[in-house]
Each structure stands twice: as structure tokens, then as C-alpha cells.
Amino acid sequence: MAMDNPDRAGDRAVPSERRLALRLGIFRWVFLLSMLRMFTTPASKDILDRELVPWPTWDWPLCALVPVVLIWLSRRPEDWKDLRDERSRIMWALLLYLLYALMGAIGMGHPALWIAAAVCLAGLAGMWHLNRKEQQSAQ
């Protein structure tokens, strides 16, 4: 019968931490690029008097999907606890995506932005559910 070595338990945690760091890195890069994408259109219109890049439409649901996938992949209680410091950033990203999606869907009439709004709402609901589940297990 082999005894569990405490060092081996730490070795198993390292790949999990690396995966979480990779997921957070992807989330941060996509968020940064989406904000640059969103502000490029009005900036190019102001500076150059013409829009070099159109307003985000079909790519916005993909950007909104990244934090939702992060939430879904981190739904285990241990992973969700590891995201404690990042939860507010994820929530604000989802709220920003939702705000732009709703404004664009209503104002510009792009159906793809309704999909982004639904994705954001699903992500916010997932966060609410996991936070509630964590609070219940703490009691």
C-alpha cells in the first residue's frame, strides 16, 4: 500500500494553478483587446474624420463568451475560491459587455448583439449561482 506523499499533492496543484493562470491571462487579453476594439471606432472618427474600423458586432458575442467559459471551467468549489480576487473584474467585464451589447442591439439593430447580451446574462447568472453556492457551503 503506497502512502500519499505531501509533496506529490503539491505537484498536483501546480498544473491546476497553471491552468487557472492561463485562463485568467486569456480573459485579460481578450478584455483588453475588446476595449481597444470598442474605442477604436470613435477615436478614428474623431482623429481622422472617418471610421477605420466598424463598430463591434459579430465579434462581441465571442468576447462576451470568454468570461462565461472562465466561469464554467472554474465551477468547482476549489477553483471558484481561487478566483476570489478576480471575480469583481469578471463581473465588471460582463456588465460592460452587456451594456454595449444592449446599446448596440437596440440602437444599431444588430441581432448578434442580442446574443452577446444573452451570453452576458448567462455569465452573471452563473456567477450569482456559484457565489450563492459558496455562501451556503460556508454556513
DRENTORKOL-3810 file (N, C-alpha, C; in nm, 4 decimals):
REM DRENTORKOL-3810
@n.u->0.0848; n.v->-0.1171; n.w->0.0000; ca.u->0.0000; ca.v->0.0000; ca.w->0.0000; c.u->0.0897; c.v->0.1238; c.w->0.0000
@n.u->0.0714; n.v->0.2068; n.w->-0.0986; ca.u->0.1544; ca.v->0.3269; ca.w->-0.1110; c.u->0.0923; c.v->0.4406; c.w->-0.0315
@n.u->0.1798; n.v->0.5102; n.w->0.0394; ca.u->0.1324; ca.v->0.6238; ca.w->0.1180; c.u->0.1411; c.v->0.7499; c.w->0.0323
@n.u->0.0459; n.v->0.8379; n.w->0.0501; ca.u->0.0479; ca.v->0.9642; ca.w->-0.0233; c.u->0.1556; c.v->1.0540; c.w->0.0328
@n.u->0.2388; n.v->1.1005; n.w->-0.0520; ca.u->0.3455; ca.v->1.1919; ca.w->-0.0150; c.u->0.2905; c.v->1.3348; c.w->-0.0222
@n.u->0.3088; n.v->1.4167; n.w->0.0822; ca.u->0.2568; ca.v->1.5532; ca.w->0.0779; c.u->0.3158; c.v->1.6344; c.w->-0.0371
@n.u->0.4399; n.v->1.6036; n.w->-0.0773; ca.u->0.4995; ca.v->1.6754; ca.w->-0.1889; c.u->0.4267; c.v->1.6466; c.w->-0.3189
@n.u->0.3773; n.v->1.5256; n.w->-0.3342; ca.u->0.3051; ca.v->1.4890; ca.w->-0.4559; c.u->0.1716; c.v->1.5620; c.w->-0.4634
@n.u->0.1078; n.v->1.5876; n.w->-0.3505; ca.u->-0.0170; ca.v->1.6634; ca.w->-0.3511; c.u->0.0083; c.v->1.8051; c.w->-0.4009
@n.u->0.1213; n.v->1.8618; n.w->-0.3626; ca.u->0.1583; ca.v->1.9943; ca.w->-0.4115; c.u->0.1870; c.v->1.9931; c.w->-0.5607
@n.u->0.2442; n.v->1.8813; n.w->-0.6084; ca.u->0.2724; ca.v->1.8692; ca.w->-0.7516; c.u->0.1437; c.v->1.8667; c.w->-0.8330
@n.u->0.0403; n.v->1.8078; n.w->-0.7786; ca.u->-0.0880; ca.v->1.8037; ca.w->-0.8496; c.u->-0.1532; c.v->1.9411; c.w->-0.8539
@n.u->-0.1259; n.v->2.0238; n.w->-0.7555; ca.u->-0.1854; ca.v->2.1577; ca.w->-0.7519; c.u->-0.1216; c.v->2.2505; c.w->-0.8543
@n.u->0.0038; n.v->2.2263; n.w->-0.8890; ca.u->0.0750; ca.v->2.3143; ca.w->-0.9824; c.u->0.0087; c.v->2.3184; c.w->-1.1198
@n.u->-0.0254; n.v->2.2050; n.w->-1.1828; ca.u->-0.0942; ca.v->2.2140; ca.w->-1.3122; c.u->-0.2289; c.v->2.2851; c.w->-1.3023
@n.u->-0.2980; n.v->2.2679; n.w->-1.1923; ca.u->-0.4260; ca.v->2.3367; ca.w->-1.1729; c.u->-0.4047; c.v->2.4880; c.w->-1.1652
@n.u->-0.3012; n.v->2.5293; n.w->-1.0941; ca.u->-0.2703; ca.v->2.6725; ca.w->-1.0848; c.u->-0.2284; c.v->2.7287; c.w->-1.2198
@n.u->-0.1539; n.v->2.6500; n.w->-1.2948; ca.u->-0.1115; ca.v->2.6936; ca.w->-1.4286; c.u->-0.2312; c.v->2.7096; c.w->-1.5214
@n.u->-0.3235; n.v->2.6145; n.w->-1.5156; ca.u->-0.4441; ca.v->2.6242; ca.w->-1.5994; c.u->-0.5243; c.v->2.7473; c.w->-1.5623
@n.u->-0.5375; n.v->2.7735; n.w->-1.4334; ca.u->-0.6119; ca.v->2.8913; ca.w->-1.3896; c.u->-0.5417; c.v->3.0191; c.w->-1.4343
@n.u->-0.4100; n.v->3.0230; n.w->-1.4227; ca.u->-0.3345; ca.v->3.1403; ca.w->-1.4675; c.u->-0.3485; c.v->3.1597; c.w->-1.6184
@n.u->-0.3481; n.v->3.0517; n.w->-1.6938; ca.u->-0.3667; ca.v->3.0609; ca.w->-1.8383; c.u->-0.5063; c.v->3.1134; c.w->-1.8717
@n.u->-0.6074; n.v->3.0617; n.w->-1.8047; ca.u->-0.7452; ca.v->3.1085; ca.w->-1.8275; c.u->-0.7589; c.v->3.2571; c.w->-1.7959
@n.u->-0.7011; n.v->3.2982; n.w->-1.6826; ca.u->-0.7078; ca.v->3.4398; ca.w->-1.6461; c.u->-0.6306; c.v->3.5268; c.w->-1.7444
@n.u->-0.5185; n.v->3.4769; n.w->-1.7922; ca.u->-0.4426; ca.v->3.5512; ca.w->-1.8915; c.u->-0.5202; c.v->3.5698; c.w->-2.0207
@n.u->-0.5857; n.v->3.4647; n.w->-2.0657; ca.u->-0.6691; ca.v->3.4749; ca.w->-2.1862; c.u->-0.7822; c.v->3.5730; c.w->-2.1633
@n.u->-0.8479; n.v->3.5646; n.w->-2.0483; ca.u->-0.9576; ca.v->3.6569; ca.w->-2.0171; c.u->-0.9091; c.v->3.8017; c.w->-2.0199
@n.u->-0.7945; n.v->3.8273; n.w->-1.9571; ca.u->-0.7437; ca.v->3.9645; ca.w->-1.9509; c.u->-0.7076; c.v->4.0174; c.w->-2.0893
@n.u->-0.6432; n.v->3.9360; n.w->-2.1716; ca.u->-0.6065; ca.v->3.9791; ca.w->-2.3064; c.u->-0.7296; c.v->4.0052; c.w->-2.3921
@n.u->-0.8266; n.v->3.9174; n.w->-2.3852; ca.u->-0.9488; ca.v->3.9377; ca.w->-2.4644; c.u->-1.0210; c.v->4.0632; c.w->-2.4173
@n.u->-1.0259; n.v->4.0848; n.w->-2.2866; ca.u->-1.0913; ca.v->4.2047; ca.w->-2.2355; c.u->-1.0186; c.v->4.3308; c.w->-2.2828
@n.u->-0.8870; n.v->4.3305; n.w->-2.2744; ca.u->-0.8093; ca.v->4.4451; ca.w->-2.3204; c.u->-0.8312; c.v->4.4704; c.w->-2.4698
@n.u->-0.8244; n.v->4.3652; n.w->-2.5496; ca.u->-0.8443; ca.v->4.3802; ca.w->-2.6939; c.u->-0.9868; c.v->4.4247; c.w->-2.7273
@n.u->-1.0846; n.v->4.3760; n.w->-2.6519; ca.u->-1.2230; ca.v->4.4170; ca.w->-2.6785; c.u->-1.2441; c.v->4.5643; c.w->-2.6451
@n.u->-1.1801; n.v->4.6115; n.w->-2.5385; ca.u->-1.1924; ca.v->4.7538; ca.w->-2.5060; c.u->-1.1224; c.v->4.8394; c.w->-2.6119
@n.u->-1.0057; n.v->4.7954; n.w->-2.6578; ca.u->-0.9396; ca.v->4.8667; ca.w->-2.7668; c.u->-1.0264; c.v->4.8660; c.w->-2.8919
@n.u->-1.0871; n.v->4.7525; n.w->-2.9204; ca.u->-1.1742; ca.v->4.7391; ca.w->-3.0371; c.u->-1.2930; c.v->4.8336; c.w->-3.0265
@n.u->-1.3505; n.v->4.8425; n.w->-2.9084; ca.u->-1.4686; ca.v->4.9260; ca.w->-2.8899; c.u->-1.4353; c.v->5.0748; c.w->-2.9040
@n.u->-1.3189; n.v->5.1159; n.w->-2.8535; ca.u->-1.2856; ca.v->5.2580; ca.w->-2.8559; c.u->-1.2105; c.v->5.3014; c.w->-2.9821
@n.u->-1.1722; n.v->5.2072; n.w->-3.0664; ca.u->-1.1027; ca.v->5.2414; ca.w->-3.1905; c.u->-1.1938; c.v->5.3163; c.w->-3.2864
@n.u->-1.3176; n.v->5.2763; n.w->-3.2973; ca.u->-1.4091; ca.v->5.3388; ca.w->-3.3920; c.u->-1.4322; c.v->5.4868; c.w->-3.3620
@n.u->-1.4738; n.v->5.5227; n.w->-3.2407; ca.u->-1.4938; ca.v->5.6662; ca.w->-3.2170; c.u->-1.3633; c.v->5.7458; c.w->-3.2206
@n.u->-1.2532; n.v->5.6844; n.w->-3.1793; ca.u->-1.1255; ca.v->5.7562; ca.w->-3.1817; c.u->-1.0815; c.v->5.7830; c.w->-3.3251
@n.u->-1.0977; n.v->5.6834; n.w->-3.4124; ca.u->-1.0586; ca.v->5.7054; ca.w->-3.5518; c.u->-1.1492; c.v->5.8075; c.w->-3.6186
@n.u->-1.2750; n.v->5.8107; n.w->-3.5812; ca.u->-1.3681; ca.v->5.9098; ca.w->-3.6367; c.u->-1.3288; c.v->6.0504; c.w->-3.5911
@n.u->-1.2914; n.v->6.0649; n.w->-3.4647; ca.u->-1.2519; ca.v->6.1962; ca.w->-3.4128; c.u->-1.1193; c.v->6.2430; c.w->-3.4707
@n.u->-1.0241; n.v->6.1536; n.w->-3.4807; ca.u->-0.8895; ca.v->6.1921; ca.w->-3.5224; c.u->-0.8782; c.v->6.2050; c.w->-3.6747
@n.u->-0.9322; n.v->6.1062; n.w->-3.7460; ca.u->-0.9137; ca.v->6.1022; ca.w->-3.8911; c.u->-1.0375; c.v->6.1417; c.w->-3.9706
@n.u->-1.1430; n.v->6.1741; n.w->-3.9038; ca.u->-1.2689; ca.v->6.2124; ca.w->-3.9673; c.u->-1.3361; c.v->6.0989; c.w->-4.0452
@n.u->-1.2987; n.v->5.9768; n.w->-4.0186; ca.u->-1.3666; ca.v->5.8619; ca.w->-4.0789; c.u->-1.3433; c.v->5.7389; c.w->-3.9919
@n.u->-1.4360; n.v->5.6460; n.w->-3.9990; ca.u->-1.4248; ca.v->5.5237; ca.w->-3.9197; c.u->-1.3364; c.v->5.4242; c.w->-3.9934
@n.u->-1.2211; n.v->5.3933; n.w->-3.9359; ca.u->-1.1323; ca.v->5.2940; ca.w->-3.9956; c.u->-1.1803; c.v->5.1524; c.w->-3.9664
@n.u->-1.2399; n.v->5.1364; n.w->-3.8508; ca.u->-1.2885; ca.v->5.0059; ca.w->-3.8063; c.u->-1.4361; c.v->5.0214; c.w->-3.7711
@n.u->-1.5225; n.v->4.9319; n.w->-3.8189; ca.u->-1.6645; ca.v->4.9441; ca.w->-3.7832; c.u->-1.6881; c.v->4.9105; c.w->-3.6355
@n.u->-1.8037; n.v->4.9490; n.w->-3.5881; ca.u->-1.8403; ca.v->4.9161; ca.w->-3.4505; c.u->-1.8442; c.v->4.7654; c.w->-3.4321
@n.u->-1.8080; n.v->4.7150; n.w->-3.3141; ca.u->-1.8108; ca.v->4.5696; ca.w->-3.2907; c.u->-1.9523; c.v->4.5142; c.w->-3.3055
@n.u->-1.9645; n.v->4.4053; n.w->-3.3774; ca.u->-2.0940; ca.v->4.3386; ca.w->-3.3922; c.u->-2.0770; c.v->4.1886; c.w->-3.3697
@n.u->-2.0384; n.v->4.1147; n.w->-3.4713; ca.u->-2.0315; ca.v->3.9694; ca.w->-3.4612; c.u->-1.9219; c.v->3.9239; c.w->-3.3653
@n.u->-1.8193; n.v->4.0045; n.w->-3.3454; ca.u->-1.7100; ca.v->3.9648; ca.w->-3.2572; c.u->-1.7418; c.v->3.9864; c.w->-3.1098
@n.u->-1.8428; n.v->4.0666; n.w->-3.0810; ca.u->-1.8765; ca.v->4.0961; ca.w->-2.9417; c.u->-1.9285; c.v->3.9738; c.w->-2.8662
@n.u->-2.0130; n.v->3.8886; n.w->-2.9269; ca.u->-2.0525; ca.v->3.7669; ca.w->-2.8534; c.u->-1.9334; c.v->3.6769; c.w->-2.8211
@n.u->-1.8328; n.v->3.6739; n.w->-2.9077; ca.u->-1.7137; ca.v->3.5935; ca.w->-2.8785; c.u->-1.6372; c.v->3.6500; c.w->-2.7596
@n.u->-1.6264; n.v->3.7819; n.w->-2.7545; ca.u->-1.5601; ca.v->3.8451; ca.w->-2.6401; c.u->-1.6373; c.v->3.8184; c.w->-2.5114
@n.u->-1.7694; n.v->3.8259; n.w->-2.5190; ca.u->-1.8530; ca.v->3.8028; ca.w->-2.4007; c.u->-1.8491; c.v->3.6572; c.w->-2.3563
@n.u->-1.8208; n.v->3.5690; n.w->-2.4491; ca.u->-1.8181; ca.v->3.4267; ca.w->-2.4171; c.u->-1.6953; c.v->3.3875; c.w->-2.3341
@n.u->-1.5871; n.v->3.4614; n.w->-2.3459; ca.u->-1.4627; ca.v->3.4261; ca.w->-2.2751; c.u->-1.4815; c.v->3.4255; c.w->-2.1230
@n.u->-1.5386; n.v->3.5310; n.w->-2.0604; ca.u->-1.5568; ca.v->3.5214; ca.w->-1.9149; c.u->-1.6581; c.v->3.4136; c.w->-1.8745
@n.u->-1.7549; n.v->3.3875; n.w->-1.9604; ca.u->-1.8530; ca.v->3.2828; ca.w->-1.9289; c.u->-1.7849; c.v->3.1466; c.w->-1.9299
@n.u->-1.6978; n.v->3.1230; n.w->-2.0254; ca.u->-1.6226; ca.v->2.9973; ca.w->-2.0287; c.u->-1.5304; c.v->2.9882; c.w->-1.9071
@n.u->-1.4685; n.v->3.0989; n.w->-1.8686; ca.u->-1.3848; ca.v->3.1013; ca.w->-1.7490; c.u->-1.4666; c.v->3.0628; c.w->-1.6256
@n.u->-1.5850; n.v->3.1172; n.w->-1.6136; ca.u->-1.6729; ca.v->3.0838; ca.w->-1.5011; c.u->-1.7096; c.v->2.9359; c.w->-1.5059
@n.u->-1.7441; n.v->2.8878; n.w->-1.6235; ca.u->-1.7863; ca.v->2.7486; ca.w->-1.6376; c.u->-1.6717; c.v->2.6533; c.w->-1.6045
@n.u->-1.5501; n.v->2.6856; n.w->-1.6498; ca.u->-1.4362; ca.v->2.5986; ca.w->-1.6219; c.u->-1.3922; c.v->2.6059; c.w->-1.4760
@n.u->-1.4308; n.v->2.7108; n.w->-1.4069; ca.u->-1.3914; ca.v->2.7288; ca.w->-1.2664; c.u->-1.5082; c.v->2.7032; c.w->-1.1715
@n.u->-1.5988; n.v->2.6191; n.w->-1.2112; ca.u->-1.7187; ca.v->2.5979; ca.w->-1.1296; c.u->-1.6952; c.v->2.5064; c.w->-1.0097
@n.u->-1.5826; n.v->2.4333; n.w->-1.0082; ca.u->-1.5511; ca.v->2.3521; ca.w->-0.8906; c.u->-1.5260; c.v->2.4442; c.w->-0.7724
@n.u->-1.5678; n.v->2.4080; n.w->-0.6524; ca.u->-1.5508; ca.v->2.4971; ca.w->-0.5364; c.u->-1.4071; c.v->2.5429; c.w->-0.5141
@n.u->-1.3092; n.v->2.4537; n.w->-0.5352; ca.u->-1.1695; ca.v->2.4922; ca.w->-0.5145; c.u->-1.1272; c.v->2.5977; c.w->-0.6165
@n.u->-1.1666; n.v->2.5768; n.w->-0.7420; ca.u->-1.1309; ca.v->2.6726; ca.w->-0.8469; c.u->-1.2025; c.v->2.8057; c.w->-0.8260
@n.u->-1.3273; n.v->2.8000; n.w->-0.7839; ca.u->-1.4033; ca.v->2.9228; ca.w->-0.7624; c.u->-1.3424; c.v->3.0044; c.w->-0.6485
@n.u->-1.2941; n.v->2.9362; n.w->-0.5452; ca.u->-1.2269; ca.v->3.0068; ca.w->-0.4354; c.u->-1.0975; c.v->3.0718; c.w->-0.4839
@n.u->-1.0272; n.v->3.0058; n.w->-0.5766; ca.u->-0.9039; ca.v->3.0628; ca.w->-0.6312; c.u->-0.9308; c.v->3.1880; c.w->-0.7135
@n.u->-1.0517; n.v->3.2027; n.w->-0.7635; ca.u->-1.0893; ca.v->3.3202; ca.w->-0.8432; c.u->-1.1407; c.v->3.4354; c.w->-0.7579
@n.u->-1.1316; n.v->3.4228; n.w->-0.6281; ca.u->-1.1882; ca.v->3.5229; ca.w->-0.5375; c.u->-1.1412; c.v->3.6649; c.w->-0.5720
@n.u->-1.0127; n.v->3.6820; n.w->-0.6008; ca.u->-0.9594; ca.v->3.8156; ca.w->-0.6296; c.u->-1.0008; c.v->3.8670; c.w->-0.7673
@n.u->-1.0408; n.v->3.7791; n.w->-0.8559; ca.u->-1.0732; ca.v->3.8172; ca.w->-0.9939; c.u->-1.2234; c.v->3.8295; c.w->-1.0201
@n.u->-1.3039; n.v->3.7905; n.w->-0.9261; ca.u->-1.4486; ca.v->3.7871; ca.w->-0.9509; c.u->-1.5061; c.v->3.9233; c.w->-0.9849
@n.u->-1.4627; n.v->4.0259; n.w->-0.9158; ca.u->-1.5185; ca.v->4.1583; ca.w->-0.9446; c.u->-1.4763; c.v->4.2047; c.w->-1.0837
@n.u->-1.3552; n.v->4.1732; n.w->-1.1246; ca.u->-1.3100; ca.v->4.2087; ca.w->-1.2594; c.u->-1.3926; c.v->4.1343; c.w->-1.3652
@n.u->-1.4216; n.v->4.0082; n.w->-1.3397; ca.u->-1.5025; ca.v->3.9292; ca.w->-1.4335; c.u->-1.6440; c.v->3.9860; c.w->-1.4402
@n.u->-1.6993; n.v->4.0202; n.w->-1.3234; ca.u->-1.8347; ca.v->4.0757; ca.w->-1.3209; c.u->-1.8405; c.v->4.2086; c.w->-1.3959
@n.u->-1.7434; n.v->4.2971; n.w->-1.3742; ca.u->-1.7434; ca.v->4.4262; ca.w->-1.4429; c.u->-1.7243; c.v->4.4093; c.w->-1.5924
@n.u->-1.6441; n.v->4.3129; n.w->-1.6324; ca.u->-1.6280; ca.v->4.2865; ca.w->-1.7760; c.u->-1.7617; c.v->4.2417; c.w->-1.8360
@n.u->-1.8304; n.v->4.1527; n.w->-1.7669; ca.u->-1.9611; ca.v->4.1075; ca.w->-1.8163; c.u->-2.0617; c.v->4.2223; c.w->-1.8215
@n.u->-2.0586; n.v->4.3087; n.w->-1.7210; ca.u->-2.1510; ca.v->4.4226; ca.w->-1.7222; c.u->-2.1189; c.v->4.5203; c.w->-1.8355
@n.u->-1.9915; n.v->4.5434; n.w->-1.8619; ca.u->-1.9536; ca.v->4.6298; ca.w->-1.9749; c.u->-1.9954; c.v->4.5681; c.w->-2.1078
@n.u->-1.9695; n.v->4.4389; n.w->-2.1232; ca.u->-2.0118; ca.v->4.3704; ca.w->-2.2459; c.u->-2.1637; c.v->4.3786; c.w->-2.2619
@n.u->-2.2349; n.v->4.3584; n.w->-2.1516; ca.u->-2.3806; ca.v->4.3636; ca.w->-2.1555; c.u->-2.4305; c.v->4.5024; c.w->-2.1924
@n.u->-2.3727; n.v->4.6042; n.w->-2.1329; ca.u->-2.4137; ca.v->4.7411; ca.w->-2.1625; c.u->-2.3941; c.v->4.7740; c.w->-2.3104
@n.u->-2.2764; n.v->4.7441; n.w->-2.3626; ca.u->-2.2519; ca.v->4.7719; ca.w->-2.5032; c.u->-2.3439; c.v->4.6883; c.w->-2.5923
@n.u->-2.3627; n.v->4.5619; n.w->-2.5571; ca.u->-2.4474; ca.v->4.4744; ca.w->-2.6381; c.u->-2.5910; c.v->4.5260; c.w->-2.6425
@n.u->-2.6427; n.v->4.5674; n.w->-2.5282; ca.u->-2.7803; ca.v->4.6190; ca.w->-2.5266; c.u->-2.7921; c.v->4.7501; c.w->-2.6035
@n.u->-2.6948; n.v->4.8386; n.w->-2.5846; ca.u->-2.6992; ca.v->4.9654; ca.w->-2.6577; c.u->-2.6891; c.v->4.9411; c.w->-2.8084
@n.u->-2.6021; n.v->4.8521; n.w->-2.8481; ca.u->-2.5860; ca.v->4.8226; ca.w->-2.9904; c.u->-2.7033; c.v->4.7471; c.w->-3.0483
@n.u->-2.7581; n.v->4.6554; n.w->-2.9715; ca.u->-2.8717; ca.v->4.5781; ca.w->-3.0222; c.u->-2.9941; c.v->4.6666; c.w->-3.0398
@n.u->-3.0157; n.v->4.7558; n.w->-2.9455; ca.u->-3.1317; ca.v->4.8446; ca.w->-2.9540; c.u->-3.1049; c.v->4.9583; c.w->-3.0522
@n.u->-2.9878; n.v->5.0206; n.w->-3.0408; ca.u->-2.9580; ca.v->5.1377; ca.w->-3.1231; c.u->-2.9207; c.v->5.1066; c.w->-3.2668
@n.u->-2.8397; n.v->5.0016; n.w->-3.2870; ca.u->-2.7939; ca.v->4.9697; ca.w->-3.4223; c.u->-2.8733; c.v->4.8564; c.w->-3.4855
@n.u->-2.9466; n.v->4.7831; n.w->-3.4062; ca.u->-3.0291; ca.v->4.6751; ca.w->-3.4583; c.u->-2.9523; c.v->4.5526; c.w->-3.5044
@n.u->-2.8388; n.v->4.5239; n.w->-3.4422; ca.u->-2.7609; ca.v->4.4055; ca.w->-3.4786; c.u->-2.8072; c.v->4.2858; c.w->-3.3966
@n.u->-2.8579; n.v->4.1820; n.w->-3.4629; ca.u->-2.9045; ca.v->4.0643; ca.w->-3.3879; c.u->-2.7922; c.v->3.9927; c.w->-3.3132
@n.u->-2.6692; n.v->4.0001; n.w->-3.3630; ca.u->-2.5580; ca.v->3.9330; ca.w->-3.2944; c.u->-2.5359; c.v->3.9924; c.w->-3.1562
@n.u->-2.5690; n.v->4.1183; n.w->-3.1384; ca.u->-2.5502; ca.v->4.1808; ca.w->-3.0079; c.u->-2.6553; c.v->4.1330; c.w->-2.9070
@n.u->-2.7710; n.v->4.0878; n.w->-2.9553; ca.u->-2.8677; ca.v->4.0251; ca.w->-2.8638; c.u->-2.8110; c.v->3.8945; c.w->-2.8105
@n.u->-2.7380; n.v->3.8238; n.w->-2.8950; ca.u->-2.6723; ca.v->3.7003; ca.w->-2.8499; c.u->-2.5689; c.v->3.7327; c.w->-2.7434
@n.u->-2.4926; n.v->3.8392; n.w->-2.7657; ca.u->-2.3932; ca.v->3.8804; ca.w->-2.6656; c.u->-2.4606; c.v->3.9170; c.w->-2.5339
@n.u->-2.5743; n.v->3.9852; n.w->-2.5406; ca.u->-2.6464; ca.v->4.0215; ca.w->-2.4184; c.u->-2.6927; c.v->3.8956; c.w->-2.3443
@n.u->-2.7417; n.v->3.7971; n.w->-2.4179; ca.u->-2.7853; ca.v->3.6721; ca.w->-2.3548; c.u->-2.6674; c.v->3.5981; c.w->-2.2922
@n.u->-2.5531; n.v->3.5982; n.w->-2.3596; ca.u->-2.4333; ca.v->3.5338; ca.w->-2.3060; c.u->-2.3902; c.v->3.6025; c.w->-2.1765
@n.u->-2.3935; n.v->3.7350; n.w->-2.1746; ca.u->-2.3559; ca.v->3.8105; ca.w->-2.0546; c.u->-2.4509; c.v->3.7807; c.w->-1.9389
@n.u->-2.5790; n.v->3.7767; n.w->-1.9682; ca.u->-2.6765; ca.v->3.7451; ca.w->-1.8633; c.u->-2.6544; c.v->3.6040; c.w->-1.8086
@n.u->-2.6206; n.v->3.5105; n.w->-1.8969; ca.u->-2.5913; ca.v->3.3737; ca.w->-1.8513; c.u->-2.4668; c.v->3.3733; c.w->-1.7622
@n.u->-2.3664; n.v->3.4503; n.w->-1.7979; ca.u->-2.2458; ca.v->3.4588; ca.w->-1.7155; c.u->-2.2720; c.v->3.5200; c.w->-1.5798
@n.u->-2.3496; n.v->3.6258; n.w->-1.5772; ca.u->-2.3839; ca.v->3.6887; ca.w->-1.4493; c.u->-2.4678; c.v->3.5958; c.w->-1.3627
@n.u->-2.5589; n.v->3.5220; n.w->-1.4252; ca.u->-2.6390; ca.v->3.4243; ca.w->-1.3503; c.u->-2.5500; c.v->3.3127; c.w->-1.2957
@n.u->-2.4530; n.v->3.2696; n.w->-1.3748; ca.u->-2.3589; ca.v->3.1674; ca.w->-1.3280; c.u->-2.2760; c.v->3.2157; c.w->-1.2100
@n.u->-2.2314; n.v->3.3403; n.w->-1.2163; ca.u->-2.1561; ca.v->3.3962; ca.w->-1.1035; c.u->-2.2430; c.v->3.4046; c.w->-0.9792
@n.u->-2.3651; n.v->3.4505; n.w->-0.9962; ca.u->-2.4567; ca.v->3.4601; ca.w->-0.8827; c.u->-2.4776; c.v->3.3218; c.w->-0.8207
@n.u->-2.4986; n.v->3.2213; n.w->-0.9050; ca.u->-2.5225; ca.v->3.0853; ca.w->-0.8566; c.u->-2.4010; c.v->3.0318; c.w->-0.7802
@n.u->-2.2808; n.v->3.0502; n.w->-0.8357; ca.u->-2.1612; ca.v->2.9991; ca.w->-0.7693; c.u->-2.1310; c.v->3.0739; c.w->-0.6401
@n.u->-2.1549; n.v->3.2041; n.w->-0.6373; ca.u->-2.1356; ca.v->3.2801; ca.w->-0.5131; c.u->-2.2337; c.v->3.2339; c.w->-0.4071
@n.u->-2.3574; n.v->3.2112; n.w->-0.4460; ca.u->-2.4610; ca.v->3.1663; ca.w->-0.3529; c.u->-2.4276; c.v->3.0265; c.w->-0.2997
@n.u->-2.3815; n.v->2.9406; n.w->-0.3902; ca.u->-2.3436; ca.v->2.8057; ca.w->-0.3513; c.u->-2.2269; c.v->2.8083; c.w->-0.2535
@n.u->-2.1315; n.v->2.8994; n.w->-0.2752; ca.u->-2.0165; ca.v->2.9113; ca.w->-0.1861; c.u->-2.0609; c.v->2.9609; c.w->-0.0475
@n.u->-2.1519; n.v->3.0572; n.w->-0.0445; ca.u->-2.2009; ca.v->3.1085; ca.w->0.0826; c.u->-2.2756; c.v->3.0019; c.w->0.1600
@n.u->-2.3543; n.v->2.9204; n.w->0.0902; ca.u->-2.4280; ca.v->2.8138; ca.w->0.1575; c.u->-2.3353; c.v->2.7079; c.w->0.2142
@n.u->-2.2273; n.v->2.6766; n.w->0.1426; ca.u->-2.1352; ca.v->2.5739; ca.w->0.1931; c.u->-2.0521; c.v->2.6279; c.w->0.3086
@n.u->-2.0363; n.v->2.7602; n.w->0.3183; ca.u->-1.9597; ca.v->2.8196; ca.w->0.4276; c.u->-2.0383; c.v->2.8181; c.w->0.5585
@n.u->-2.1680; n.v->2.8114; n.w->0.5495; ca.u->-2.2509; ca.v->2.8159; ca.w->0.6713; c.u->-2.2564; c.v->2.6851; c.w->0.7419
END
